[in-house]
Amino acid sequence: MTTSRLAITIDLGKDSISCTAGDLEATFAWLLAEMRSVAKVLRPDERELVRKIMTHTGPPLTVNDLFPAFTREGEAHKTLRRLRATQFVYPQRTGRWQPAEPVAVTPFARVVWGQLGEPGLFDPAAAPAPTPTAPPLTQTPQPKPVTWDNLLECVLERQAARAADAPAKPDDADATQAAGEGTQRTGNR
């Protein structure tokens, strides 16, 4: 990954993606919101399954390790599909849930579990607040929720807001905050 002031280029082998920090922020915020939206409605046995998968060390567990009586289209299959749809796991070898298929944890789920832990994922109110490394230069208004319908709009708004921001002086924080609030859109399009 290379970083410049305006863009980040992520090398993905054959492909590469250029984006801004705002693009990454919007993408991660959306993925985390999706993951949490399903995490909060998982049954207790499904939550236990996520815990078992995420805390397992060693070679990946197989579907059979998790569900000895696994059948396609059965309840276990539906559970694995839900966990896959929310970016927790995926079938590592064949792309299909079968008894001998290794259950792999997605890189995103690994990062979220490592950063937020189980309480932060299943109960966002219980997540520890991040420890600031330096005091913020300005007061940033809360971003609006990002959805598929408004993703591009949110990214463009954040890019415009960052481009308009000049380094703040400690004594004009109120003026900077007012300027940031002026860049937000109101109403529906």
C-alpha positions as CSV (number, residue, x, y, z in Angstrom):
1,M,0.0,0.0,0.0
2,T,1.4,3.4,-0.9
3,T,0.1,6.6,0.6
4,S,0.1,10.2,-0.7
5,R,-1.7,13.3,0.5
6,L,-4.6,12.7,-1.9
7,A,-4.9,9.0,-2.6
8,I,-3.9,5.6,-1.4
9,T,-3.1,2.9,-3.9
10,I,-3.6,-0.6,-2.7
11,D,-1.7,-3.3,-4.6
12,L,-3.9,-6.4,-5.0
13,G,-1.5,-8.4,-7.2
14,K,-3.0,-8.3,-10.7
15,D,-5.1,-5.3,-9.8
16,S,-4.7,-2.1,-7.8
17,I,-7.3,0.3,-6.4
18,S,-6.7,4.0,-5.8
19,C,-8.9,5.7,-3.2
20,T,-8.8,8.3,-0.6
21,A,-8.7,7.9,3.2
22,G,-12.4,9.0,3.0
23,D,-13.2,6.2,0.6
24,L,-11.7,3.7,2.9
25,E,-13.5,5.2,5.9
26,A,-16.8,5.0,4.1
27,T,-16.2,1.5,3.0
28,F,-15.2,0.2,6.4
29,A,-18.0,2.1,8.1
30,W,-20.5,0.5,5.7
31,L,-19.1,-3.0,6.1
32,L,-19.0,-2.6,9.9
33,A,-22.6,-1.4,10.0
34,E,-23.7,-4.4,7.9
35,M,-21.9,-6.8,10.1
36,R,-23.3,-5.2,13.3
37,S,-26.9,-5.2,11.8
38,V,-26.8,-8.9,11.5
39,A,-24.7,-9.6,14.6
40,K,-27.3,-8.1,16.9
41,V,-30.0,-10.5,15.6
42,L,-27.9,-13.7,15.7
43,R,-29.4,-16.4,17.9
44,P,-27.3,-17.3,21.0
45,D,-26.1,-20.6,19.3
46,E,-25.0,-18.6,16.2
47,R,-23.2,-16.1,18.4
48,E,-21.4,-19.0,20.1
49,L,-20.5,-20.3,16.7
50,V,-18.9,-17.0,15.7
51,R,-17.0,-17.0,19.0
52,K,-15.8,-20.5,18.4
53,I,-14.6,-19.7,14.9
54,M,-13.0,-16.4,15.8
55,T,-11.1,-17.7,18.8
56,H,-10.0,-21.0,17.2
57,T,-6.2,-21.3,16.7
58,G,-4.6,-23.8,14.3
59,P,-5.9,-25.0,11.0
60,P,-9.3,-23.8,10.0
61,L,-12.3,-25.7,11.3
62,T,-14.3,-27.6,8.8
63,V,-18.0,-27.5,8.4
64,N,-18.1,-31.0,9.8
65,D,-16.2,-29.8,12.9
66,L,-18.9,-27.2,13.5
67,F,-21.9,-29.2,12.4
68,P,-21.4,-33.0,12.4
69,A,-24.9,-33.6,10.9
70,F,-24.5,-30.9,8.2
71,T,-26.9,-31.1,5.3
72,R,-27.3,-28.6,2.5
73,E,-30.4,-26.5,2.8
74,G,-30.6,-27.4,6.5
75,E,-30.4,-25.0,9.4
76,A,-26.6,-25.3,9.7
77,H,-26.3,-24.4,6.0
78,K,-28.6,-21.3,6.5
79,T,-26.4,-20.2,9.5
80,L,-23.2,-20.5,7.4
81,R,-24.8,-18.5,4.6
82,R,-25.9,-15.7,7.1
83,L,-22.3,-15.6,8.5
84,R,-20.9,-15.5,4.9
85,A,-23.3,-12.7,3.8
86,T,-22.2,-10.6,6.7
87,Q,-18.5,-11.0,6.0
88,F,-17.6,-13.2,9.0
89,V,-16.6,-16.4,7.1
90,Y,-16.3,-18.0,3.7
91,P,-15.8,-21.5,2.3
92,Q,-12.1,-21.5,1.9
93,R,-11.5,-24.2,-0.8
94,T,-14.4,-24.7,-3.1
95,G,-16.7,-21.7,-2.5
96,R,-19.5,-24.1,-1.4
97,W,-20.6,-25.1,2.0
98,Q,-19.9,-28.9,2.2
99,P,-19.0,-31.2,5.2
100,A,-15.3,-31.3,4.5
101,E,-15.0,-27.6,3.5
102,P,-12.7,-25.5,5.7
103,V,-14.4,-22.4,7.2
104,A,-12.1,-19.4,6.8
105,V,-12.4,-16.1,8.6
106,T,-12.5,-13.1,6.3
107,P,-9.7,-10.5,6.7
108,F,-12.3,-7.9,7.6
109,A,-13.8,-10.0,10.4
110,R,-10.3,-10.7,11.7
111,V,-9.6,-6.9,11.9
112,V,-12.9,-6.1,13.5
113,W,-12.6,-8.9,16.1
114,G,-9.0,-7.8,16.8
115,Q,-9.9,-4.1,17.1
116,L,-13.3,-4.1,18.7
117,G,-13.5,-7.6,20.2
118,E,-16.7,-9.5,20.8
119,P,-18.4,-6.8,23.0
120,G,-17.7,-4.1,20.5
121,L,-19.1,-6.1,17.6
122,F,-22.2,-7.4,19.3
123,D,-22.9,-4.4,21.6
124,P,-21.4,-1.3,20.0
125,A,-22.3,0.7,23.2
126,A,-19.8,-1.6,25.1
127,A,-17.0,-1.0,22.7
128,P,-14.0,0.8,24.3
129,A,-13.5,4.3,23.1
130,P,-10.4,4.7,20.9
131,T,-7.5,6.3,22.7
132,P,-6.6,9.5,20.9
133,T,-2.9,9.8,20.0
134,A,-3.1,13.6,19.6
135,P,-5.7,16.2,20.3
136,P,-8.0,16.9,17.3
137,L,-7.3,20.1,15.5
138,T,-11.0,20.8,14.8
139,Q,-14.4,19.6,15.9
140,T,-15.8,17.4,13.2
141,P,-19.5,17.0,12.9
142,Q,-20.9,13.5,13.1
143,P,-21.0,12.0,9.6
144,K,-24.4,10.9,8.4
145,P,-25.0,7.2,8.1
146,V,-23.6,5.6,5.0
147,T,-25.8,3.3,2.9
148,W,-25.4,1.9,-0.6
149,D,-27.8,4.6,-1.8
150,N,-25.7,7.5,-0.5
151,L,-22.2,6.0,-0.5
152,L,-20.8,8.1,-3.4
153,E,-22.5,11.3,-2.1
154,C,-21.0,10.7,1.3
155,V,-17.5,10.1,-0.1
156,L,-17.7,13.3,-2.3
157,E,-19.0,15.4,0.7
158,R,-16.1,14.2,2.8
159,Q,-13.6,14.9,0.1
160,A,-14.9,18.4,-0.4
161,A,-14.9,19.0,3.4
162,R,-11.3,17.8,3.7
163,A,-10.2,19.9,0.7
164,A,-11.8,23.0,2.2
165,D,-10.2,22.5,5.6
166,A,-7.1,24.5,6.2
167,P,-4.9,23.7,9.3
168,A,-6.8,25.2,12.3
169,K,-5.2,27.6,14.7
170,P,-6.0,26.8,18.4
171,D,-7.9,30.0,18.9
172,D,-10.2,29.7,15.9
173,A,-11.7,26.2,16.5
174,D,-15.2,27.7,16.6
175,A,-14.8,29.2,13.1
176,T,-13.5,25.9,11.8
177,Q,-16.4,24.0,13.3
178,A,-18.9,26.5,11.7
179,A,-17.2,26.1,8.4
180,G,-17.4,22.3,8.6
181,E,-21.1,22.5,9.4
182,G,-21.6,24.7,6.3
183,T,-20.4,21.9,4.0
184,Q,-23.0,19.4,5.1
185,R,-26.0,19.0,2.8
186,T,-29.5,19.2,4.1
187,G,-32.7,17.7,2.7
188,N,-33.1,14.9,0.3
189,R,-32.2,14.9,-3.4
